[in-house]
Amino acid sequence: MDLFLHYLTMPYLLWGIGFTLAATGIGLAGGAVIGLLLAAMQLSRFRPLAAFARAYAVVFRGTPLILQMVFFYDALPHVGIRMPGLMAAGLALAFNEATFIAEMVRSGVLGVDRGQVLAGQALGLTPRMLMRRIIAPQALRAMLPAMGNEAVSTLKNSSLASVIAVQELTLRSTQLASSTFDFFSVFFASGLLYLVLTGGISLVQLCLEARFDLDRQAALQGLARWLPWRRAPVLAATP
């Protein structure tokens, strides 16, 4: 137990969390931008754009992420594009996650009731206003659980960056275990650190779901809207 607590608070492992979060952040931010673009291309009536987005999805969903990281880190320098391991890992995560985020966005947009869109058009709303006031809020509420799950998946997939020598948590745990031969304590501590990180993402997801719950917004005010454990008051039935 003493060794486990020692590794759990060891600065060497805690510094690895910074690289893990950095790779995850680059992957999610880049994946969101590219994913929105791919979703717009798939929803476009211009068929070549939709075909390109589909082909992109086939390539990046059909090849292992670990190979994509190796490609960004080892293959791109042959055409003059060099980048640090952390950036290569983050970009590989971004291009990989973009395919899944694009499908979430597309399904969220298509899931909005067509009648509401037609009603907005009848009221004279422009396409931009329709997207901002009707489609986007409903699509976002539907996408939040899947986006939370994808964020957790991205965090765990960042451990593959160890193959290109990024000093993230998994690589540092492996190096520490190899030098001390205390595999159980080191990886148990590393697993608990990952659990704390993924638990934090899940908590953020729950807070966002609570914030965008229309029933809670009407019943709760201020900070209470963001707290998933705060329930809306039940109104007494009028006689």
C-alpha positions, 0 to 999 in steps of 0.5 A: 500500500505504501508503494502504491501511494508513493507512485500515486503521488509521484511527480514523474507520473503526474507530469505524464498526465499533462501530456495525456491531457494535451494530446486529448485536448488537441484530439478533441478540439481538432476532431470537433472542427474537422468533424463539423466540416465533414458533417456539413459535407455529408449533409450537403446536396453537392454529391462530390463533397458527400462522397469525399466525406464518406471516403475519409470516414472509410479510410480513418475508421478502417485503419488502426489509430496506432498506425495513423500515429506512426504515419503522422510521426514517421511518414510525414517527415519524408515529404518535409512535414516534421512535428513533435511527437505530442503534436503528431499524436494529437493530430492523429487523434483529431483526424481519427475522432473527426469521423465519429464526431461527424456521424454524431453531428449528422445524426443529431441534425437529422434527428430534429423533427422535420415539422419544427424546421418547416414551422421555422421556415413558415415564420420566415427564419433564415437558414442561419437562424434555423440552425442557431435557434431550432436545429443546433440546440436540439441536436446538441442535447441529443449529442451530449451523451455520445460526445461525453463517451467519445471524450472518454474514448479519446482520453484512453486512446491517447495512451497509444501515443507511447508508440511514438515516444510521447511522455504521457502517463502510459509510457511513463508508467511502463518505464517506471515499472520496467526500472522498478519491476513493481508492475502491479503497484505502478499500473494500479496507480496509473489505472486509478489516475486514468479513472480520476480523469475519465470520472472528471469527464463524466462529471462535466458531461452530466453537468452539461446535460443538466444545463441543457435540460429544458425542464430543469432550466424552467424550474431551477435558476443560477448555478443550480442548473449546472448541478446534476444532483439538484432536482427540479421542485415538484409542483403540487397539483392544484385542486 
